[in-house]
Amino acid sequence: DAAFVGRPSELETEFGKLIGAGTSPGAIVSAAQRQLSEFHKLRLRADDGSSVGAVMDGWRGFFGRKDVVTSIVRIWPADRLAELITQLGKAALEIRLQAPLAEQIAQRALMSIAQSAQALNKGAGFRR
């Protein structure tokens, strides 16, 4: 979530914990792709005329993440979420092709997302 809400230092810490625990960079990117897919579906529903609040009221995800997911759905436009899914797909391929650089590739891709989210937050007037 840290990448999608624009918290690069939190992302760096959490990424390090996952790598330290033995999670593969490919698995981290794959999990991020799945999350993005869910965020994209939610955003599309909001773009179809429902409010973000109404969409989130019908969301069946983990309750403890609802506020964070709501923030993500609010700040990211659907077309940008689709671009991020593609971006992470390319990173996943690059990880498979260049296994010795997998950790750096995954971290770079997620950090790029975090920086974009920071810019969206600033543009929307949000404070963290």
N, C-alpha and C positions, 0 to 999 in steps of 0.2 A: 504493500500500500504506500510505503514511503516514496517510491518513485512516482506514483500516479498523483499524489497530492503535493509534490514539490518539496520534499525534505531530503536533500542530497546527503547531509551528514548522517541522518538516521538510516538512509539507504546503505551508506558505506558500512556502518556498524552492523546492520542486519545481514548484509551480504557477507561480511567477514565471518559472522557467526554461522551462517549456513555452510559456507565453504569449510570452516573449521570443524563443523559437525560431519563433514564428509558428503554433503549434498553436491551432486555434480552441477557444473554450470549449465549444462543442457537441461537438467531438470528444473533449475531455477527459471530459465527463460521459458520453458514449456508451461510452468505454472503461471508465469506472468501473462503468457498468451491466452491461457484459459480465462484468467481474470479479465483481461481486455475484452474478450469475446462477450462475457457477461455484462460488462460496463456498456459495451456497444449496443447490445440488445435493449438494455434499460434506457439508454439515451434515445434510441430510435422510437421507443414507446412514448417518451416525453415529447419528441419532435412530432409525433402523430396527433398531438393535441391534448394529451394528459399533462398535468403539472408534474414536476419532478417529485413533489410530495406524494401525489396520488400513485405514481409509478412505484415509489419506494414503499408505500403502504402495502402493495401487493407483492413485494419482493420476498422470496423465501430463503434468503441467505442467512448466514450466521448473525444473530441479533447484535452482538458486540461490535460488529463492523458496520452497522447501518449508517451511523453518522459519517464515517469516512467514505463509504460508498456513495452516499448522497452527495457529499462534497465533490467527489470525482465526477459523478454524472452531471452535476451543475456546471463544473468548469470546462469539461472537455466536450467540444462539438463532435457530433457523430462522424463527420468526415475525417477529423484528426484521429479519432479512435481507430478508424479503419486503417489509416496510414500507419499507426503504431503497431497494429496487428501484422501488417506487411513488414515493417521494420524489424520486429522481433522474429518473424519468419526467416528473414534474411540472416539475422544474427544466429538463429538456430542452425541454419545450413552452414554458415561460416564456422561455427563451433565444431560441426562434424568434419568439415574439410581441413580445419587447422587445429586439431585437438591440443597440441602443446600450448596454444594461445587461448584456450577456451575460457579460462577465468577472466582474462582481460577483455575478451570480446563481449562476454555477458555483462561484465561490470560497466563497460563503455556504453552498451546499448541501454541499460537501465538508468545510468547517470544522465544520458541524453534526454530520456523521458522526464526525469526529475527536474532537469533544468528547463525544459519546455513547460512543465507544470508550474514551476515558479513564475515564469513569465506570464502564464495565463492568470495565475493568482494575482499578480501585480496589476495586470490589465483590468481585472474584474474588481479591484479594490479590496481584495481579501487580505487579511493580516494573519500571519502565523507566529 
